[in-house]
Amino acid sequence: QVQLVESEGGFVQAGGSLTLSCAASGRIREINDMGWYRQAPGKQRELVAVINNSFSTYYADSVKGRFTISRDNAKNTVYLQMNALKPGDTAVYYCAAALIGTEGFDYWGQGTQVIVSS
């Protein structure tokens, strides 16, 4: 098992910044990819960003140039730095972890709310 605990989200004005963190515990040696998803009201959950053990990253087009994903393996923590936030970024953000050798994400955090006001 892997446990993922996200930091609190928050309320921020458009144009502002916020950084989310997600601490992993449990089978951490078996984690490969870590990522962030989000789900806005009435919409499907969507992938925001992914980082693998080699620190290669992927970003959704909607956040490229504004969000940065990073990980600190010594702290078993993944971060999502969000800049130039827009009201459209309002969502519940979920941390996710994929184990080595598996397809897709295997474990999820509880979610944290981010609200961006115009």
C-alpha positions, 0 to 999 in steps of 0.5 A, spaced: 500 500 500 501 507 498 498 512 502 498 519 499 497 525 503 496 532 500 497 539 503 491 544 504 489 547 498 486 554 498 483 560 495 487 565 491 485 571 486 486 570 479 493 571 477 496 568 484 500 562 485 499 556 490 503 550 491 501 543 493 505 538 496 503 530 497 507 526 501 507 519 500 508 513 505 508 505 505 511 502 499 515 508 496 521 504 493 516 501 488 513 508 486 515 510 479 510 516 476 507 521 481 502 526 478 496 531 479 489 530 477 484 535 478 476 535 477 472 541 476 464 541 478 460 537 473 467 535 469 471 529 468 477 528 472 483 530 468 490 529 468 494 536 470 502 533 470 506 527 471 513 526 473 517 520 473 523 517 477 527 520 472 524 527 473 521 527 466 515 531 466 508 531 462 503 537 462 496 538 460 496 543 455 492 548 459 497 548 464 504 548 460 508 554 462 504 556 468 504 549 473 511 546 475 511 539 477 517 537 482 519 531 486 523 530 492 525 523 493 529 524 499 522 527 502 518 522 498 514 528 496 511 531 490 509 538 489 505 542 484 507 549 483 501 553 480 502 560 477 498 565 474 492 562 476 485 562 472 478 561 475 478 555 470 483 552 474 478 551 480 478 544 482 479 539 487 486 537 486 488 529 487 495 526 487 496 520 484 502 514 484 503 509 479 507 503 481 513 500 477 511 495 472 503 497 472 499 501 467 496 507 470 495 510 477 494 505 483 494 510 489 490 516 490 490 522 495 484 524 498 483 531 494 484 538 496 480 544 494 483 550 490 478 556 488 481 561 484 476 567 484 476 572 478 
